Amino acid sequence: MGHLYSIVLASLMAVFSLLAMPATAAGTSDGSSETASASAYDEAKGMVDEGNFAAALPKLIALTKADAKNADAWNLLGFTYRKLGQLDDSNAAYLTVLSINPDHLGALEYQGELFITTGKLEDAKANLAKLQALCGDCEQAEDLEKALKAAGA
């Protein structure tokens, strides 16, 4: 029994250490990027995680053209556009993600953050409510809630 307790405790510690890591575009996947284009997605995601949005952008555009149903690629494209200040393009990408998968947690979080940026706080709150209904207090819901609080909402 003590051995089982140690395993469970170690597993919980590993999970909590992952949750304490800084937020990046990681953890936003619905699994749609696990296709033949996975290596291209991984390469672009690595660039985004390093903050190299300008280099990732053409790769993500090509990826979404080649694999138009890849919700993860569209989500990463929306994130990249938002970080580059191209808010209309970001919005269009998030709308595409959500048309592919209306319950994509990463897209709901990131679209909510876009809504905050553009002053649409009620829309951001609606995204938060949907996230909470889908996943409770998951990372995406917590991050969006923090962003709303930071915006004074």
N, C-alpha and C positions, 0 to 999 in steps of 0.2 A: 504494500500500500504506500509506503514511503517513497518508493521508486516512482510510482505513478504520480504522486503528488509533485515530485521534483520535475517530472516531464511536463506536467500541466503548468507548473509555475514558470518553467523556462519558456514554454510556448507563449504564455501570457506576457512575459517580459519582452519577448521578441516582438510581439504585436504592438505593445505599447511603445517600444523604441521606434518602430516604424511610424507610428502615429505622431511621434514627437519630431520627426524630420521636417525640414522646411517644405512648404508647399511648392510644387512645380506642376508641370503638366502631367506628372505621373498619377496613376490611379484614376484616370478619367476614361478608361476603356470599357467598352461593352463586349469586347472580344471580336468585333468586326474587322480589326486590323490583322487578325491571325489568318491571313490568306496567302496567296502566292506573292502578294506585294508586301509581305511582312518585313523583309529586309529594307525596302525603301522607306517604309513607315518608321522602322526602328532608327534608321539613319536620320530622318527628319526630326524625329522626337528627340534624339540626342542633341541635335543642333538647338532645338527649342529649349531643352533643359539647360543648355549652356548659355542661353540668352542670345544666341545667334539667329535672330528671327529673320533678318534679311536673306541669309543664306538658305534657311529652311523654306521660305515662301515659295520659290519656284518648284522645289521638290514636292511640296504639298499640293500645289496647283496641278502638277503633272499627275500626282498620285490620285487625286480626286477625279481627274478626267479619265484615267485608266481604270479606276475602280469606283464608279459613281455611287455605289451602295455602301461604301466603307464609312460608317458613321464616325468611327474613331479618327479617321483622316480628316473628315470634314470638321470635327470638333477641334482638332489640333490646328487646322487652317483658320478657324474662327478665332481661336486663342492667339495665333500668330498675328492675324490682321489687327486684333484688338491691341496687342502689345506694340504694333507699328503705328497705331493711331488711325487706322483705316476702319472706322467704326461702321460705316454702311456695309462694307464687305464682310466685316465680322458678323454683323447681324444676319446677313444673307446666308453665311455659312452655318450659323447656329440654327436658323430656320430649316436648312437642308438636313442637318443632323436630326432634328426633332421630327421631320417628316419621315425619315428612315426609322427612327426609334424614339417615339415620344417620351420614353422613360429613361433616356440616356442621362445618367446622373451627372457626368462631367459637363455635358452641354447645358443642363439646367442650372448648374452652378455658374458656369462661365457666362451664360446669357444673362443671368441675374446680376453678375458683376458688370456686364455691359450696360444693363438697365440702370444701375447705380451711376455709372459714368455719365450716362446721358440724362440723368435726372428723373428717370421713370421708376421711382421708388416703390410705387404700388405694384408695378409689374415684377420688380425684384422680390417683393414680399410674396407675391403669388407663386413665383418659382420656389421660394423657400418653403412655402406650405406644401407644394407638390413634392419637393425633396423629402420633407419630413414624413409625408404620407407614404412615400416609397421606401424610405430607408431609415426612418427614425432620426437618430443623432449621428448619422454617418459623417465622414470627413467632409463631403461636399456640402451637406446641410450646415455643418458647423462653420465651415469657411465662409459660406454666403451670409450666415447670420452675423459673423464677426464683421464682414464688410458692410453690412447694413448698419450695425451699431456704430462703426467708424464713420459712416456717412450721416449719423445723427437720426437714423430712422428707427 
